[in-house]
């Protein structure tokens, strides 16, 4: 598996998770109880992204330790795991930045 295919897989995975959460949030009618459900779906999607990122980072760290101990000799596998962890973190940070930007914009709106 090369880096470009990992990038495409991560990109499509993250985009589909966010899109599905947003569709689920807008699919229901806007009542007080549905608002909680909308937030829950977006929150659960975000937590899933964070958990995926965390597991990618942990897998890369484990591979680094295994490589250092001589248990892993395949440097390409190590670099793929490191790149996947790096891309996951970059996507997570980009999503966080967009959420904060949207929050700030909402807070600046006048009622």
N, C-alpha and C positions, 0 to 999 in steps of 0.2 A: 504494500500500500504506500503510495507516494504522498508527498506533502500536499499537492494540489487536490488530490481526491479527498484527503482529510479535511482540507479547507472547505471544499464543496459540501461534504457531508455535515460538517459542523454548522456551516452557514444555513443549509436547508433545514437542519434539525432545530436550530435556534429560531429561525424565522417561522417555521411551522408551529412551534410551541407558543410563541408570542401571538401569532395570528389566531390560533385556536382559542387561546385565552381571551383575546379581544372579541372574537365572534361569539363566544359563550357569554361574555359580559354584556354584549349588546343584543343578544337573541331574546332575552326575557323582557317583560314589560317593566317599566320603571316605577316600582312601588318601593316602600321603605324596606320590606323584607327582601325584595329582589336585589336591592342595592348591596346588601350584605353578601348575597350569593355572587354578585358580580365581582365584588372586591375579593372574595374568597378564591374565585377561579383565577384571577390575575395574580393574587398572592401565591397561590399554589404553583402556578406556572413559573413565577420568579424563583420560588424556593427550589423547584425542580432544576432550573438552570444553575443555581448556585451549587446544588448537590452534585450535578454533573461536572461542574468545573472543579469542585473539591475532589471528586474521585479521580479526575484526570490528573490533577496535580499530585495526588497521593501515589498514583500508578507511576508517574514519572520519577518521583522521589524514590520509590521502591526500586525502580529499574536502575537509577543512579547508584544506589547502595549495592545492588546485585552486581553491577558492572565493576564497581570499586573492589568488591570482594572476589571477583573473578568468576562468579556464578553465571554471568552473562558475557558472551564474547561478541555478540552481534551489535556492532555500533550503529547500524542503520535502524534497528529496532529501538534502540535507546534514543536516537535523534527523532524518530517518529513520535515516540511517547512524549518527549520534551516539547516538540512542536505542537502537538495536540493540546498539551496543557497550556502552552503559551497562547494559542489561539482561543481556547476556551476562556481564559482569563481576559483576553482583549475584548471578546464579545460581551462578557459579563460587565466589564467596566464601561463599555460603550452604552450598553442598555441602562446601567445605573446613571450615567451622565445624562442620557435623554430623559429619564424619569425625573431626575432633579431639575432639569431645564423646564420640563412641562409643569412641575409643581411650582417653581418660581413664577412661571408665567400665569398660572391660575391664581396664585396669591397676589399678583400685581393687578388683576382684573378689578375693575370698579363695578360695584353692584348698583 
